[in-house]
Amino acid sequence: MTSQARLKSFLLWDLSKKRSVDEYGVSRIPSSPSGPLEAPADGNMTEELPLYRSYKRRWYGLCALMLLNLIASWCWLTFAPISNSVAAFYHLSSESPVNWLATVILFGYGLGSVPCAFILNRRGVKTSMLISAILLVVGNWIRVAGAKCNGGKGSFGVLMLGQIIIGFGQPFALNAPSYFSDMWFTSNSRISANALASLSNPLGGAIGQLVSPILVTKPNQFPDMILYVAIIGTVVCLPSLFVPARPPLPPCPSSATPKFAFNKSARLLLYNRRFVIVFILFSVLVGFFNSFSSLINQIMEPYGYTSDDAGIDGAIMILAGLVFSAIISPILDRTHNFLLAIRIQIPVISICYICLIFTQTKSRQLPGPYVVSGVLGAASFSLLPVALEWVQEQVFPVSPELTSSILWIGGNFLGGIFILIMDALKAPPNEGDPPGNMTRSLIFQAVVAAAVIPLPFMLGNREQTRNRRVELDAEMGRPRPRPNVDDEDLLEV
């Protein structure tokens, strides 16, 4: 028997033991119209008790999680399309300090992801969302103080402090979708649920890309825009107070399967070849998406494009991604062709980064940047939930909060590093053709993105990359004799 077969047999046996009222608790038995159900004398309610159930309240929790991710990303990209106005308001010598307003959130995200993983594992998604909501609200109002203090002149240091606090709060929302979908949704809807929650984060970025240039046409309008974002952020964080902690009954067998402890999970991930490959891919491509989104105004501005042009370009990239993800996610939920999607999307993303080198022109032609950004967004956004869910299929029953946290740490950390590198490669204001261009930065971006194209083809074939949770949910049904299995079945040879 192969290692995957032994693992599946073990999981089926482990779940088959949990078919009694005693395992789930009599208090979780739903009431019938004639009164509460009573357990038989032998305590076995295999036929009467619904062991698995999907609850409508899961959609409320998903919407609350979407709102948190939306406002967190809006705060992250508040300054990207108006970097010149922010520099003028604070009398900065260049736009490089403004880049740090996005970079500190990415680094703060990495630091916050460590306690976030433990909070999700020990206290659950509700506690994680509450922490995120509190930090986002506090960070937003500190930003308001940083824009309005000193008699209206503001303090760039206080503004930066608010950004750091928002960065700490972001992972408690963005790392939660994989955990939330595993707990509340079945194998036939997890990609869609993860897509809705995860992609609301870039939707917030799209709103920021569009709204900031509209509200800030002059530097003195900047403080009012920060105030409006803080008010909206406070309101959208309120639904997190009423999110249920967990479903009374699991939606499917894979949700009910006990997950490995953190130390065991970390060891298995370290030696799992497919996870390591996905970690590299995820980190590089998410990192470049973060850096490109943060620097888009500075990339386009030297060629005569306006802040509005840059904001629309960023919004097209994000909105195209959301629309395509809404189409492809339900299809993948039903076909489960995750690996095929990954192998198509990653080369497309890399080609788009190469094309970005040639789309910026002095003639200020908009169709080229808009088309390439739209394709880049469609491929990048649809890849995001697929990668998060596929890697969990490969390492199941490793804790989903640990896998998603590690992947997001890599993506945000490299995003911060890429911003610093691309800013350093930027031509000086009085040099280059045109002066201040970021052509070298775009070449760096394209070369690294092209280097990862072979990696998805090293993940293995269909037989080696079977979807463990999907197969478990499909085959769960009958008690089985306990097989011999150990942790090495999750290690790659």
N, C-alpha and C positions, 0 to 999 in steps of 0.2 A: 504493500500500500504506500502511495506517495505521501510526502509530508503534508501537502494540502488536503488530501483525502482524510488523513488521520486527524488534522485540525478540525475539518468540517464535522467529522464523526464525533469528536470530542464535544464540540459546541452543541450539536444536536442532542447528545446525551445529557449535557449539563442543563439545557433548557427543558428537556422532557421531564426532569425531576420537579419543575416548578409548576405543576399542573394541579395544585391543591389550593384550597382557600387559605390554609395555614401559611403558605408561602407569601401570598400577597396581602393577607390580613382581611378578616371578616368585615372590617370597617369600610373596605373599598368596594364591597359588593353593591351594585346599584339597586335602588328600590324599584319594585314593580308597582303597577297601579293598585293592586290589592294589598299592598303593604310590603315590608322588607322581605327579601328572600331569606330563607332559613337554610342553613347547611345541613346536609344529611348527617346521620349519626356517625358514619365513617369518615366524615370530614372531606370526602372527595366530591368535588363539583365539576369534574372535567366536562360534563355535558352541559350543565346549567350555567356555569360561570363564563362570561365572555372574557377570555384571557387577554385579548388585544382589542384596542379600540382607538379610533382617531377622533379627537375632540374638536369642536368648532372653535373653542377658545384659543386654539393654537394660532389662529389667524390674528387675533388681537395681540398676542405676544410677538408675532412676527412683524406686525405693523409698528409696534412700539420699538422693536429693535431696528427696523428700517429708519424710523425717525431719528434715532440716536446716531446711526451711521451717516445719515444725510447731513445733520447739523455739524458733526465732527469734521466732515470733509469740506463743508462750506467754510468753516473756520480756518482750515488748513490752506485753502486756495483763495482766501479773501483778498490777498495782496498781490497775487501773481499777475493779473491783467492790468493792475494800476501801480506797478512798481515805481514808475517815474513820478506819479503824484505823491506816493508815500515818501519817497526820497526828498521831494520838494517840501512837503509838510514838515518833516523833521530836520530839514536843512542838512541832509547827508551829502557827502562829497561824491558818492556813487550809489548805484543800485545794489552793490554786493551785500551791504548789511540787510537790505530788504529780502535778499535770498535766504538769509539766515532765519527769517520768520517762518519759512516753510521747512527749512532744514532741521530746526530744533524740534519741530513736531515729529519728524521722522526718527530722530535719535531718542526723543522722549518716549516715542512709541515702543522702541526696543527695550528701554528700561522698564516701562510699565507692563510689558508682556510677561515678564518673569512672575511677578505676583499675580497677574491676571490668570495665568494657567493654574496656579494653586487655588485661587478663589473659585474658578469654574469647577475644579475637581472636588473641592471640599465643601463649598457653600452653594454651588449651583448658579444657573444663569440669571436668576432674579437678583441675587446679591451683586453679581457682576454688572448688570445693567444699572442698578442703583448707584454704584460707585462711579460708573461712567457718567451718569446724569449729573451727579453732584460736581464732579471735576469739570465737566463741560460748562455748567452754569457759572461756577466760580471763576473759571478761566475767562469766560466771555465778559463778565463784569469787571474783572481786572483790566482787560483790554480797553474797556470803556474809560476806566480811570487813566490808563496810559494815553488815551487820545484827548482827554478833556482837562487834565490837571495842568498846573502851572499857568493858570489864567488862560486856558485854551491853547497853549503852545504844545502841550503834551509832553510825555516822557517816553522815549524809545525803549529804555530799560524796563519800565513797567509794562509796556506793550509786549516786550519779549517774555516777561515773566508769565503773562497771561497765556501766551502761545505754549510755553513749556508745560503749564498745568493742563492745557487742552491736549497736548501730546501724551501726557501720562494717562489721561482719561480715554483716549481713543481706542486702545487695544481691548478695554473691557467691553466695548461694543463690537468692534470689527473681528475679534477673535471668537466671538460667541456663535456665529451662524452655523458652523459645522456641529458644534455641541447641541445647539437648539434643534437643528434638523434631525440629528440622530435620536434625540429624546422624544420629539413630538411628531415626526413624519415617517412614512413608510418608504421603502426602496423605490416606489414608483412616483415619488414626489419630492425626494430630497434635493435633486439638482435644482428644481424650480424654486424650492424654498430657500436654498442657499444662495441662488442667484438673486432673488428678491432682496434678501437681507444684505448680502455682500455688495451688490451693485447699487444699492441706495447710497453707498459711500461715494462713488464717482458721480452719481446724480447730484449730490450736494456740491461736488466740485463744478459741475456744469452750471448749476444755479449761481455759484460764486463767480464763474467766468463771465456770465451774462449780466448779473445784477451789479457787480462792483463798478464796471465802466459806466453803467447807466446812472448810478447814484453819485459817482465821483467824477465829475467833468472838470472840477477845479480842486486844488489841494485843500482849500478850506472847507470842502464838503466831506472830507474824510471822517471827522469825529462823529457826525450824524449817522453815517453809514455803519460805523462800528456799533453805535447805540441800537440801530434797527436790528442788526444781526443778534445782539445780545437779548433783546426782547423776544424775538422769534425763537431763539435757542432755548430760552427759559420755558416758553410755552410747550414746545415739542418734547421737552424732557419729562413733562408731567405724567404722560401715560405709563412711564416705566414704574411708577409707584404701584400700579394695579396689575402687573403681570403675574400670572400664577407661577409658582415655583417649579412644579412638575406635574405631569398628567397622572391621574389616579391609577390608570392602567397603561402599560406601554402600547404603542401602535403596532408593533410587529416583533417577531422573535429576536432580531438583531439588536433592537433597542433594549430588550430585556437582558441581553447577555452581559454578565459582569465584565468590566474592563480591567486590564492589567494595571498594577500600581505604577506610579511615576518612574521609579528607578528601573523597574523591569521594562517599561515602555521605552525609556530613553536608550537602554542598551540594545533593544531590538531595532529601534530606528537607526541607530548608529551603524549597524551592520547590515541594514537592508539596502541593497544596491539600488532598487527602484526608487526608494524614498530619497536617497542621496541625489540621484539624477534629477528628480522632480524639484528638490530643494534648490539645486543650482539653476534650473530653468526658471522657477518661480521667482527666485531672488533677483536674477538678472533682468527679466522682462518686467516685473512689477517695479523694480528699481528705476528702469529707464522710463517707464510710463510716469512714475512720480516726478522724476527730474524734468522730463519734457513738459509735463503739465505746469510745473513750477516756473520754468524758464521760457515759456512760449512767447510771452510779450517781448522779452529781450532778444529772442531768436528772430522775430519778425520785424521789430522796430527799426533796425538799421537799414532795411530795404524800403522804408517809407510806409509800412503798414501802421495803422493806428491801433490804439488800445482796444477800440471796438472790433477791429478786424481780428485781433488776437483772441479776444473774448469769444467771438463767434466761432473761430476755428476750434478753440478748446471745447466749446459747447457742442459743435458738430461731432467731434471725436467721441464725446461721452454719450450724447443722445443716440448716435448711430449704434454704439455698443449696446445700449440698453434695449433698443428696438430689436437688434439681431439676437440678443440673448433671450428676449421674450419669445422669439420664434424657435430658437434651437433648443432651449432648456427642456420644454415639455417633450420634444422629440427624443432627446437623449434619456429622459426619465423612462421612456417606454422601450427604447431599443438597447440602452446601456452600452452603446458603442463609444465608450469614453476614450479609449486609446486611439481609435481612428481619428476622432475629433482633435485630439492633442497633436497628432502627427500632421494634420492639415494646417492647424492654426499657427503653430510655432514658425514654420517657414514663411507663412504669409506676413506675420508680425515682423520678422527679420527683414524681409524685402521692403516693407513699408519704411523701416528706419533707414534703409539705404536710399530710398526714393526721396526722403526728406532733405537730403543734401542738395537735390537739384530743383526743389519746388520754390525756394526763396529767390525771387528775381527783383531787379531794380524797377522793372515795369509794373510792379505791384499787381501782378496777376493773381486773382483769388481762387479760381477753380482748382489749380494744381494743389495748393496747400489744403484746401477744403476736402478734395476727393481723397488724397492720401490719408489725411487725419480721420476721415470717416471710415475708411477700410481698416486703418490701424485700430480705431476704437471698437469696431465690430469684432475683429479677431481677438483683441486683448480681453474685452469684457466677457465674451462667450467662453474664453479659455479659463477665466478665473474660477467660477464654481465647479467646472469640470475637473480641474486639477485638484481642488480642495477635496472633492468627494471621491475622485478616483484613487488618490493616494490613501484615503481612509479605507477604501475597499481592499487595497493591497496589504495593509498592515493591521486590519481588524483581527483581534479585539483590543488593539492599542487605543488609549484614551483619545477621542477626537479633539479635545481641547488642547492636548499637547502637540499633535501634528499641525493643527492650524496655527497655533502660537509660534511654533518654530518657523513655519513657512512665512508668516507675516513679519516676524523679526528680520529674517533674511531680506525680504523685499524692501522693507522700510529702511533698514540699515544701509543697504546698497544704494537706495534712493538718495539718502543724505550724502553718501560718498560721491555718487555721480554728480550731484549738484555742485559740490565743491570742485570736482575735477573739471566739469564743463565750464564753470565760472572762471577757473584758472586758465583755460584754453581760449577764452574770449579775447578777441583782438582789442588793443587799447583804443580809447575814444578817438584818438587822432591818427590811428594807423589802420591799415587794411582797406579792402575794396568790397563793400563800403566800410568806412570806419566803424569799429565796434562790432563787427560781424562775429557770428559763432560757428563759422564753417568748420573749423578744426574740432569743435565740440560735437558737431553732427557726424563728422567722420569717425571720431572715437566711438560714438554711440552705435554707428552702423557696423563697425568692425567687430565690436564685442557681441552685438546681437547676431551677426552672421556666424560667429564662432560656435554658438550653441545650437545651430541647426541640426547637426548630426545626433545630438543627445536623445531626442525622443525616439529615434530608431534603434536605440540601444536598450529600450525598456523591456524587450522580450516579445514573444508571440502571444496569440490569444490564449493558448493553453497555459502558458507561464504566468499570465496576468489575469486570472479569473477573478470575478467580482465576488468576494467572499460573503458580504452582507446580502447581496441580491440572491445568491445561491442558497444561503441559509434560510432566508425568508421563504423561498420557493419550496424547499425540501422539508422544512420543519413539519412534523406531523405525528410521528410515532416514537415511543420510547425505544431506546437502543442500548445494547450492552456497552459498558464503558470501555473505550479503547485505550491503548497506551499512547500517550502523547507528551511531549515536553516542549519547553520554550524554544528549542533549537529549530522547530518546524517553521518559525517565522524568520529565521536567518537565511541569508542567501549563501549559496555555495559558490 
